[in-house]
Amino acid sequence: MKAIVIGATGATGKHLTEQLLNHPAFSQVTIFVRKPLAISHAKLTVKVIDFDAPEFWAQDVQGEVLFSCLGTTLKQAGSKENQYNRPHISIPFCQNRQRKRHTTLRFDFI
């Protein structure tokens, strides 16, 4: 199976990515991140993207299951308005919209 993880640099995303890479049912794991990571694995593909410009990366959302592990803390966001404006709502909405183009892709928001 081919998995996609968006938000693979946070605590949840890192743990999930590690589990997927070590699980025999997954032949490929593609992660979408804002900045390069210092990890490598035979099953891993890293896509460094701008989440605000899905027109440049939406075509790369190819797989059978998509996991969204995006989130932010109040401290990182600076205010409650920013915390709930992005990424919790707008980016998953965009991911879900892109997913509709790929009928075999299952979407899991974590």
N, C-alpha and C positions, 0 to 999 in steps of 0.2 A: 504494500500500500504506500502511497505518496502523501506525506503530510506537509502542511504549511503552518508556520507559527509566526504570528505578528505580535511583536512585543516580547521578543526572546531575550532581552537584556535585563529585565526586571527579575525579582525573586521568583515569582511563579513561572515566568517564561523560561528562565534558565533551567529550572528543575524539570519542567515539562519537556524541553528540548533534549535534555540528557536522557530522560526516560524513553523518548521516541527513538533516539539514536541507538539505544541499547536494546530496543525491543525487536525481536526477529520478524514481526509482522510488517514492519516499515522498511521499505527498500530505499526510500529517499526522504530527506527532511530538508525543506527549504525554509529559511528564516528571513524575514523582512525586518531590517533594523535601520536606525538613523545614522549610526556610525559603525565602522569596521570593528569586528571582534577578533580576539586572539585565540580562537578555538579552531580546530580542524578535525575532521572525521571523514571517512570514506563516503558516508551516506549524506553528508552535509553540503548544502549550497547556501551561500550567504548573499543576499541582495541588499545592498545599501541604497536606501530610497529616501525621497522626500514625501512624507505622508500627506502633505498638502497638495501634491501634484499627481493624483492617481492616474492621470492620462499617460504618464510615463512608465508606470509599473503594473497597471491593471492586467495587461496581457500576460504577465508572468505569474498570475495567480492560477496555477495549474496543479491539480492534485485531486485527492479523493476526500481529504478532510482538512478543514481550516480551523485553527485554534487562535483566538484573539485573547491575548494576555495583557492588553494595554491597560494602563492605569497610572494614576499619579497621586501623590500625597498632597495635602493642603499646603504644607511647607514648600514643596516644589512648585506648585501652581501659583502660590502667592495670594490667592483669594478663593472663596467658595465658588464665585462666578467662573473663574478660570478652571477650577478643578472639574466642574461639571460640564463646561462648554467643550473642552477637548481634554483628553482623548476619549473619555468615557462614552460620549454620545455621538459626536460627529464622525470620528474615524470608524467605529463599528458600523454606523449607518452606511458609510461609503463602502466598507468591505462587503456588507450584505448586498448592496446594489451591484457591486462587481461580481459577487457570487452568482447572481441570477443569470449571468452569461454562461456559467458552467454548471449544467444541470446535475452532474454527478458529484459535485462538491458538497460535502456536509459542513456546516458552520457551527462551531462551538465557541461561545463567548464565556471566558473564564474570569 
